[in-house]
Amino acid sequence: MNWLKHQRGQTLVWVAFALLGLLTVIAFAIDFGMVWTERRHMQNAADAGALAGARELCLGGSASAARAKAFEYAITRNHRPWAQEATITIGSNTVTVLVVERVQVFFGGIIGIPIVTVSADATAACGKVTSACGLWPVAFDIDRWQYLIQAEQCNKPFYVWDDDQIVDCKVYDCDLDNDGDDDVVVGGDRGWLDLSGVLDVYSHVCLQPGCGESELECWIRNNSGTKIDLPACISGDSGVKAGIKDGVNARKGDTVAVPLFESVGCKDPSGNCPGGMRYWITAVGCIKVVGWDQKVRLDPIELPTPTLPPPGVTPEPTPTKSPKNPIIGKAIVAIMDCSNSCMTNCGSTSGEPGEPWEYKAVSLIK
């Protein structure tokens, strides 16, 4: 009996130790939960600040303006206690926000750790898009686009030919401003895209599959709710779409994002344009719409009299006869937008800096 009484005493001791251990675990779990919750708030604040600062850079703001915007969203709007310990670093196209807080814990003081230092950081970038929405359904050949850039076309108009009269710039003068560079985008250098085939979670008033002209005109008026991940294969057409005139004129003065294609003939699973083209889209540029011109005049070029090549040399295939009359056709008139502020509100970037004329996005990269 005495032995049993002694054992009961030992049991009480072990129960007491177990309860103490359980309470210790609970105490540290409470401290850990509090610290984790505070760090989550800090991470949200750092993310918001970095994104706001990068967006300011995308809109053409200065480094000081981006810093102020990042501080506002990370600190001022959050009313958090770490305001004096925020570090904001502005790169050429990135914003990094680091916030640090010393969190006072309830039970850590028992073992000599009354305060825990917690930090959170985030980096956001304004860069060329890797995905984007809000696109215009007019695509440009990327080589032709590069030609326009090299020809310093940022501040002068170019013409996107949309007429059933075929233009050959070897026999017609496509240099409308006489600066030595062609100003007309013709034939295979442009295409009309059917963006309904790549719609994701968005719905849109223009959703009329089949590559119809009324659908195209609707996309031109409204941009699209389409979000594409680059590169992408998109169905389209290269023909004449004169019915888009009113839609183009409705966008006068607007900056729009135009897909740039690297090649044609890719495999588009949507198949919305039977017999049409398939454009391999690899980048997105920005243009400012001037309007629709019904009477773009292209004059014939006076060709030199061809000369015979030396014996044994194959002659180059060049036009041998000038057209008699000028042609007057229809075209979209636009200016390449190099303001460095053309940006999507629905897209992403890897952080690679974009050229002034490129469509840009803001997203977290760290």
TORGU-389852 format. One record per residue (C-alpha): z, y, x; residue in three letters. Coordinates in steps of 0.001 Angstrom, whole numbers, plus 500000, padded with zeros to 6 digits. Layout:
N
(r (Z; Y; X); 'ALA') ...
//
This chain:
366
(r (500000; 500000; 500000); 'MET') (r (500864; 502425; 502785); 'ASN') (r (497535; 501635; 504371); 'TRP') (r (495724; 502591; 501168); 'LEU') (r (497637; 505879; 500922); 'LYS') (r (496626; 506682; 504506); 'HIS') (r (492987; 505992; 503689); 'GLN') (r (493115; 508384; 500724); 'ARG') (r (494191; 511127; 503091); 'GLY') (r (491230; 510506; 505358); 'GLN') (r (488875; 510584; 502391); 'THR') (r (490094; 514030; 501421); 'LEU') (r (489390; 515272; 504946); 'VAL') (r (485853; 513889; 504914); 'TRP') (r (485196; 515382; 501476); 'VAL') (r (486403; 518750; 502753); 'ALA') (r (484074; 518549; 505770); 'PHE') (r (481176; 517541; 503513); 'ALA') (r (481804; 520447; 501191); 'LEU') (r (481991; 522813; 504137); 'LEU') (r (478705; 521503; 505476); 'GLY') (r (477060; 521790; 502054); 'LEU') (r (478288; 525352; 501626); 'LEU') (r (476985; 526209; 505107); 'THR') (r (473550; 524822; 504255); 'VAL') (r (473520; 526750; 500984); 'ILE') (r (474594; 529940; 502752); 'ALA') (r (471845; 529712; 505345); 'PHE') (r (469330; 528784; 502639); 'ALA') (r (470256; 532005; 500831); 'ILE') (r (469863; 534003; 504046); 'ASP') (r (466556; 532315; 504839); 'PHE') (r (465236; 532956; 501319); 'GLY') (r (466197; 536608; 501530); 'MET') (r (464520; 537022; 504935); 'VAL') (r (461405; 535156; 503801); 'TRP') (r (461127; 537308; 500654); 'THR') (r (461507; 540500; 502675); 'GLU') (r (458865; 539351; 505136); 'ARG') (r (456496; 538620; 502237); 'ARG') (r (456965; 542202; 501030); 'HIS') (r (456333; 543429; 504568); 'MET') (r (453161; 541335; 504893); 'GLN') (r (451838; 542710; 501608); 'ASN') (r (452529; 546241; 502842); 'ALA') (r (450846; 545594; 506210); 'ALA') (r (447791; 544071; 504470); 'ASP') (r (447506; 547018; 502080); 'ALA') (r (447815; 549541; 504890); 'GLY') (r (445234; 547850; 507110); 'ALA') (r (442718; 547539; 504252); 'LEU') (r (443201; 551153; 503169); 'ALA') (r (442748; 552419; 506715); 'GLY') (r (439619; 550315; 507305); 'ALA') (r (438143; 551502; 504018); 'ARG') (r (438672; 555084; 505139); 'GLU') (r (436694; 554292; 508306); 'LEU') (r (433933; 552749; 506170); 'CYS') (r (433705; 555936; 504129); 'LEU') (r (433134; 557938; 507300); 'GLY') (r (436715; 559141; 507765); 'GLY') (r (438141; 560036; 511163); 'SER') (r (440683; 557969; 513084); 'ALA') (r (443452; 560375; 512062); 'SER') (r (442422; 560122; 508402); 'ALA') (r (442414; 556310; 508644); 'ALA') (r (445860; 556371; 510259); 'ARG') (r (447224; 558592; 507484); 'ALA') (r (445727; 556366; 504789); 'LYS') (r (447140; 553216; 506416); 'ALA') (r (450617; 554801; 506637); 'PHE') (r (450425; 555888; 503006); 'GLU') (r (449639; 552396; 501700); 'TYR') (r (451870; 550474; 504097); 'ALA') (r (454902; 552728; 503976); 'ILE') (r (454934; 555664; 501565); 'THR') (r (453741; 553786; 498490); 'ARG') (r (456039; 550848; 499172); 'ASN') (r (459253; 552854; 499644); 'HIS') (r (460355; 550364; 502267); 'ARG') (r (463104; 550916; 504855); 'PRO') (r (460959; 550136; 507915); 'TRP') (r (459094; 553493; 507797); 'ALA') (r (460199; 554560; 511258); 'GLN') (r (459171; 551253; 512820); 'GLU') (r (455537; 551037; 511748); 'ALA') (r (452872; 550910; 514454); 'THR') (r (449313; 551719; 513404); 'ILE') (r (446463; 551106; 515838); 'THR') (r (442968; 552416; 515123); 'ILE') (r (439994; 550723; 516812); 'GLY') (r (436325; 551607; 516608); 'SER') (r (436007; 549805; 513264); 'ASN') (r (439419; 548135; 512831); 'THR') (r (442905; 549133; 511711); 'VAL') (r (446002; 547151; 512704); 'THR') (r (449365; 547718; 511042); 'VAL') (r (452599; 546296; 512476); 'LEU') (r (455871; 546718; 510566); 'VAL') (r (459288; 545677; 511865); 'VAL') (r (462581; 545542; 509984); 'GLU') (r (466131; 544527; 510867); 'ARG') (r (467383; 542580; 507872); 'VAL') (r (471127; 542303; 507328); 'GLN') (r (472057; 538787; 506209); 'VAL') (r (475109; 537695; 504257); 'PHE') (r (476284; 534595; 506059); 'PHE') (r (474646; 534793; 509484); 'GLY') (r (477490; 536998; 510683); 'GLY') (r (479793; 533985; 510569); 'ILE') (r (478021; 532612; 513644); 'ILE') (r (477435; 536013; 515198); 'GLY') (r (473958; 536808; 513797); 'ILE') (r (474521; 539517; 511191); 'PRO') (r (471007; 541018; 511575); 'ILE') (r (467630; 539284; 511832); 'VAL') (r (464561; 541127; 513152); 'THR') (r (461511; 540440; 511007); 'VAL') (r (457935; 541604; 511598); 'SER') (r (454554; 541393; 509893); 'ALA') (r (451141; 542543; 511042); 'ASP') (r (447619; 542694; 509661); 'ALA') (r (444201; 543741; 510943); 'THR') (r (441332; 544790; 508680); 'ALA') (r (437792; 545692; 509678); 'ALA') (r (434913; 547722; 508337); 'CYS') (r (431842; 545761; 509404); 'GLY') (r (428461; 544395; 508410); 'LYS') (r (428646; 542163; 505370); 'VAL') (r (428864; 538395; 505460); 'THR') (r (428969; 538393; 501659); 'SER') (r (428234; 541175; 499219); 'ALA') (r (427609; 542128; 495620); 'CYS') (r (426108; 545172; 493935); 'GLY') (r (422618; 544512; 495315); 'LEU') (r (419265; 545976; 494333); 'TRP') (r (416610; 543332; 493618); 'PRO') (r (414143; 544817; 496130); 'VAL') (r (413933; 542925; 499427); 'ALA') (r (412390; 544065; 502706); 'PHE') (r (410996; 542081; 505609); 'ASP') (r (413534; 542545; 508390); 'ILE') (r (410826; 543190; 511026); 'ASP') (r (409355; 545936; 508871); 'ARG') (r (412848; 547341; 508380); 'TRP') (r (413376; 547419; 512144); 'GLN') (r (410057; 549236; 512498); 'TYR') (r (411265; 551916; 510078); 'LEU') (r (414461; 552283; 512109); 'ILE') (r (412579; 552592; 515400); 'GLN') (r (410280; 555123; 513783); 'ALA') (r (413386; 557263; 513107); 'GLU') (r (412868; 557109; 509363); 'GLN') (r (416501; 557907; 508496); 'CYS') (r (415751; 561442; 507379); 'ASN') (r (412260; 561125; 505962); 'LYS') (r (410770; 559221; 503025); 'PRO') (r (408914; 555934; 503085); 'PHE') (r (406879; 554368; 500302); 'TYR') (r (407260; 550865; 498855); 'VAL') (r (403793; 550059; 497538); 'TRP') (r (403684; 548601; 494009); 'ASP') (r (400084; 548749; 492902); 'ASP') (r (397321; 546234; 492297); 'ASP') (r (395109; 548026; 494841); 'GLN') (r (395517; 546135; 498115); 'ILE') (r (396382; 548302; 501096); 'VAL') (r (395369; 547514; 504668); 'ASP') (r (396920; 550076; 506985); 'CYS') (r (394255; 549269; 509578); 'LYS') (r (391609; 550912; 507419); 'VAL') (r (393742; 553298; 505345); 'TYR') (r (395937; 556028; 506759); 'ASP') (r (399530; 554935; 505982); 'CYS') (r (400973; 557711; 508125); 'ASP') (r (401551; 560190; 505314); 'LEU') (r (403466; 562764; 507346); 'ASP') (r (401201; 562561; 510416); 'ASN') (r (403996; 561751; 512867); 'ASP') (r (402285; 558695; 514348); 'GLY') (r (404251; 556092; 512341); 'ASP') (r (403229; 554275; 509159); 'ASP') (r (405297; 555253; 506125); 'ASP') (r (404089; 552628; 503614); 'VAL') (r (405709; 549219; 503025); 'VAL') (r (403033; 546943; 501605); 'VAL') (r (402337; 543429; 500369); 'GLY') (r (404345; 540736; 502101); 'GLY') (r (406741; 543284; 503604); 'ASP') (r (408601; 543564; 500319); 'ARG') (r (409588; 541273; 497463); 'GLY') (r (411239; 541403; 494041); 'TRP') (r (414289; 539140; 493744); 'LEU') (r (415539; 537152; 490775); 'ASP') (r (419276; 537566; 491282); 'LEU') (r (420247; 535596; 488181); 'SER') (r (419862; 532372; 490164); 'GLY') (r (422762; 533174; 492491); 'VAL') (r (425302; 534529; 490036); 'LEU') (r (428772; 533136; 490634); 'ASP') (r (431772; 533922; 488426); 'VAL') (r (430230; 537168; 487201); 'TYR') (r (428289; 537696; 484001); 'SER') (r (425761; 540448; 483625); 'HIS') (r (423738; 542247; 480984); 'VAL') (r (420548; 541537; 482955); 'CYS') (r (420910; 537768; 482936); 'LEU') (r (417452; 536668; 481757); 'GLN') (r (416313; 533817; 484030); 'PRO') (r (412600; 533541; 484700); 'GLY') (r (411697; 536435; 486998); 'CYS') (r (410535; 538658; 484138); 'GLY') (r (409694; 542314; 484684); 'GLU') (r (412241; 543476; 482078); 'SER') (r (414986; 541590; 483915); 'GLU') (r (413932; 543142; 487216); 'LEU') (r (413938; 546632; 485705); 'GLU') (r (417435; 545953; 484337); 'CYS') (r (418719; 544906; 487781); 'TRP') (r (417222; 548078; 489249); 'ILE') (r (419031; 550261; 486701); 'ARG') (r (422394; 548554; 487018); 'ASN') (r (422552; 546811; 490408); 'ASN') (r (423712; 543241; 490000); 'SER') (r (427015; 541487; 489608); 'GLY') (r (425635; 538899; 492003); 'THR') (r (427700; 537996; 495035); 'LYS') (r (425758; 536296; 497816); 'ILE') (r (427017; 534657; 500968); 'ASP') (r (424725; 535285; 503909); 'LEU') (r (422394; 533739; 504808); 'PRO') (r (421007; 532865; 501380); 'ALA') (r (417759; 531604; 499883); 'CYS') (r (416802; 533585; 496783); 'ILE') (r (413843; 533189; 494442); 'SER') (r (411532; 536103; 493903); 'GLY') (r (408013; 537385; 493546); 'ASP') (r (405682; 539456; 495694); 'SER') (r (403368; 540717; 492965); 'GLY') (r (402986; 544093; 491252); 'VAL') (r (405836; 545222; 488981); 'LYS') (r (404732; 548614; 487666); 'ALA') (r (407090; 548289; 484688); 'GLY') (r (410071; 549131; 486914); 'ILE') (r (409125; 552839; 487000); 'LYS') (r (411772; 554066; 484524); 'ASP') (r (414498; 552028; 486208); 'GLY') (r (413634; 553511; 489602); 'VAL') (r (413633; 557074; 488247); 'ASN') (r (417013; 556438; 486604); 'ALA') (r (418456; 555866; 490089); 'ARG') (r (417213; 559070; 491724); 'LYS') (r (419666; 560219; 494386); 'GLY') (r (421622; 556937; 494376); 'ASP') (r (422291; 554877; 497483); 'THR') (r (421530; 551197; 496859); 'VAL') (r (421861; 548016; 498923); 'ALA') (r (418641; 546111; 499620); 'VAL') (r (418511; 542527; 500952); 'PRO') (r (416544; 541938; 504156); 'LEU') (r (414616; 538670; 504553); 'PHE') (r (413790; 536922; 507793); 'GLU') (r (411248; 534466; 506395); 'SER') (r (409799; 533047; 503189); 'VAL') (r (409467; 529480; 501979); 'GLY') (r (413105; 528362; 502146); 'CYS') (r (414462; 525891; 499610); 'LYS') (r (416079; 527643; 496645); 'ASP') (r (417908; 525168; 494393); 'PRO') (r (417880; 527553; 491418); 'SER') (r (414101; 527407; 490987); 'GLY') (r (414097; 530399; 488629); 'ASN') (r (410700; 531656; 489735); 'CYS') (r (408232; 528780; 489316); 'PRO') (r (405314; 529409; 491615); 'GLY') (r (407025; 532419; 493137); 'GLY') (r (408384; 533134; 496583); 'MET') (r (411613; 532020; 498287); 'ARG') (r (413212; 534641; 500521); 'TYR') (r (415632; 533800; 503351); 'TRP') (r (418083; 536718; 503194); 'ILE') (r (420037; 537336; 506413); 'THR') (r (421209; 540963; 506181); 'ALA') (r (421578; 543888; 503791); 'VAL') (r (420495; 547486; 504358); 'GLY') (r (420979; 550748; 502479); 'CYS') (r (418430; 553169; 501054); 'ILE') (r (418646; 556353; 499021); 'LYS') (r (416288; 556390; 496032); 'VAL') (r (413989; 559411; 495816); 'VAL') (r (412072; 558172; 492767); 'GLY') (r (408770; 556762; 491557); 'TRP') (r (405478; 558285; 492680); 'ASP') (r (402473; 557567; 490470); 'GLN') (r (399935; 559136; 492811); 'LYS') (r (400408; 558156; 496423); 'VAL') (r (397110; 558938; 498158); 'ARG') (r (395921; 556929; 501142); 'LEU') (r (392800; 558215; 502856); 'ASP') (r (390349; 555955; 504696); 'PRO') (r (390484; 555912; 508490); 'ILE') (r (387377; 556797; 510422); 'GLU') (r (386868; 553677; 512488); 'LEU') (r (385162; 553888; 515895); 'PRO') (r (381844; 552188; 516383); 'THR') (r (382588; 548650; 517568); 'PRO') (r (381506; 547746; 521079); 'THR') (r (380387; 544345; 522258); 'LEU') (r (382851; 542504; 524529); 'PRO') (r (381818; 541257; 527973); 'PRO') (r (379977; 537926; 528028); 'PRO') (r (382283; 534959; 527448); 'GLY') (r (385051; 537063; 525825); 'VAL') (r (385881; 536428; 522179); 'THR') (r (385918; 539713; 520203); 'PRO') (r (389138; 540770; 518500); 'GLU') (r (389049; 540539; 514677); 'PRO') (r (389014; 544258; 513816); 'THR') (r (387638; 546119; 510779); 'PRO') (r (384097; 547230; 511408); 'THR') (r (383562; 549497; 508403); 'LYS') (r (385613; 552340; 506924); 'SER') (r (386194; 552451; 503139); 'PRO') (r (384237; 555154; 501379); 'LYS') (r (386943; 556490; 499090); 'ASN') (r (390710; 557043; 499224); 'PRO') (r (392980; 554950; 497043); 'ILE') (r (395676; 556371; 494798); 'ILE') (r (398509; 554023; 493892); 'GLY') (r (402114; 553703; 492770); 'LYS') (r (405187; 553354; 494971); 'ALA') (r (408960; 553582; 495114); 'ILE') (r (409892; 556497; 497338); 'VAL') (r (413096; 556069; 499341); 'ALA') (r (414965; 557250; 502420); 'ILE') (r (416869; 554918; 504711); 'MET') (r (420545; 555790; 504259); 'ASP') (r (422082; 556196; 507711); 'CYS') (r (425225; 558000; 506544); 'SER') (r (427385; 555071; 507723); 'ASN') (r (429186; 555032; 504370); 'SER') (r (427212; 552490; 502324); 'CYS') (r (429855; 549946; 501324); 'MET') (r (430378; 547104; 498863); 'THR') (r (433545; 546784; 496815); 'ASN') (r (433007; 543053; 496455); 'CYS') (r (432303; 541347; 499738); 'GLY') (r (433573; 540379; 503151); 'SER') (r (432945; 540904; 506850); 'THR') (r (433649; 538932; 510008); 'SER') (r (434535; 542214; 511701); 'GLY') (r (431234; 542653; 513548); 'GLU') (r (430442; 546383; 513563); 'PRO') (r (427475; 547408; 511455); 'GLY') (r (424666; 549834; 512171); 'GLU') (r (424754; 553144; 510242); 'PRO') (r (422080; 551854; 507822); 'TRP') (r (423762; 548476; 507177); 'GLU') (r (425713; 547522; 504064); 'TYR') (r (429377; 547224; 504995); 'LYS') (r (432477; 545549; 503652); 'ALA') (r (436192; 545774; 504289); 'VAL') (r (438307; 542660; 504684); 'SER') (r (441266; 541284; 506553); 'LEU') (r (440315; 539532; 509785); 'ILE') (r (443872; 538755; 510878); 'LYS') 
//
